[in-house]
Amino acid sequence: MPWEARTACPTMQQARVVGTAVSSTKHPSMKGWRLLIVQPLGIKGQHDGDPALVVDHLGAGIGDTVLISSDGKGARQLMNDQTSPVRWFVMGICD
């Protein structure tokens, strides 16, 4: 498969947790989920783009390095709601 075709797939990327977020109004599928603000990281650990809002069910904290995914289908399965607007979620916490 050509490289260009592979890059269209959902991504997994390292990111650093830089904060938390709260929302008084949100989609019903997000009730009870923690919201984190993460800074995506490049290969050498440098900032890679704008911060992102992700859902977390693993308990990551500020300063943690996490693996995040933009797999919308995977996020909807995680949220157990096919109408959920969630796109980014924490897949794992790096040691």
Wavefront OBJ file of the C-alpha trace (Angstrom):
o trace
v 0.000 0.000 0.000
v 1.442 3.445 -0.885
v 2.433 5.659 2.058
v -0.154 8.312 1.096
v -2.986 5.789 1.461
v -1.799 4.672 4.918
v -1.732 8.224 6.283
v -5.489 8.576 5.698
v -6.123 5.997 8.451
v -6.952 7.024 12.028
v -3.824 8.037 13.889
v -2.243 7.123 17.181
v 0.115 9.687 18.656
v 1.982 10.476 21.848
v 0.802 13.537 23.747
v 1.444 15.236 27.093
v -1.461 16.033 29.392
v -1.400 19.799 30.012
v -4.750 20.337 31.705
v -8.303 19.277 32.355
v -11.602 20.628 31.095
v -15.156 20.744 32.399
v -18.387 21.305 30.555
v -21.809 22.147 31.939
v -23.453 21.107 28.656
v -22.275 18.160 26.608
v -23.496 15.253 24.516
v -25.255 12.620 26.672
v -22.642 10.004 25.703
v -19.955 12.067 27.454
v -21.648 12.122 30.859
v -19.225 10.863 33.498
v -16.124 10.933 31.240
v -13.016 12.931 32.174
v -11.931 15.549 29.656
v -8.233 16.280 29.257
v -6.334 18.868 27.271
v -3.291 17.263 25.666
v -0.413 18.609 23.600
v 0.410 16.200 20.740
v 4.122 15.394 20.484
v 6.325 14.776 17.463
v 8.870 12.006 17.041
v 11.539 13.911 18.991
v 9.148 15.010 21.762
v 8.536 18.506 20.374
v 5.056 20.060 20.218
v 3.216 18.886 17.118
v 0.222 21.089 16.347
v -2.464 22.564 18.537
v -3.621 21.087 21.847
v -6.548 18.665 21.637
v -9.486 17.783 23.866
v -9.642 14.039 24.601
v -11.762 11.738 26.741
v -9.971 9.636 29.338
v -11.073 6.537 31.212
v -7.620 5.455 32.398
v -6.908 8.170 34.980
v -4.096 10.113 33.293
v -2.913 13.199 35.130
v -1.283 16.507 34.273
v 2.279 15.913 33.091
v 1.654 12.305 32.018
v 2.628 11.160 28.542
v -0.246 9.311 26.912
v -1.104 7.598 23.649
v -4.114 9.191 21.976
v -6.123 8.030 18.994
v -8.293 9.876 16.486
v -10.200 6.710 15.527
v -13.771 8.027 15.575
v -15.277 4.542 15.230
v -13.136 3.295 18.110
v -14.198 6.295 20.202
v -17.892 5.609 19.527
v -17.380 1.973 20.563
v -15.568 3.074 23.729
v -18.397 5.496 24.536
v -20.951 2.768 23.699
v -22.901 5.295 21.585
v -22.888 5.369 17.784
v -24.030 9.027 17.810
v -21.223 10.274 20.070
v -19.272 13.255 18.686
v -16.055 12.124 20.441
v -13.091 11.768 18.119
v -9.958 11.739 20.336
v -9.449 9.437 23.320
v -6.635 8.204 25.568
v -5.525 4.683 24.579
v -2.792 4.277 27.162
v -0.507 5.940 29.672
v 3.217 5.701 28.869
v 5.686 4.612 31.548
l 1 2 3 4 5 6 7 8 9 10 11 12 13 14 15 16 17 18 19 20 21 22 23 24 25 26 27 28 29 30 31 32 33 34 35 36 37 38 39 40 41 42 43 44 45 46 47 48 49 50 51 52 53 54 55 56 57 58 59 60 61 62 63 64 65 66 67 68 69 70 71 72 73 74 75 76 77 78 79 80 81 82 83 84 85 86 87 88 89 90 91 92 93 94 95
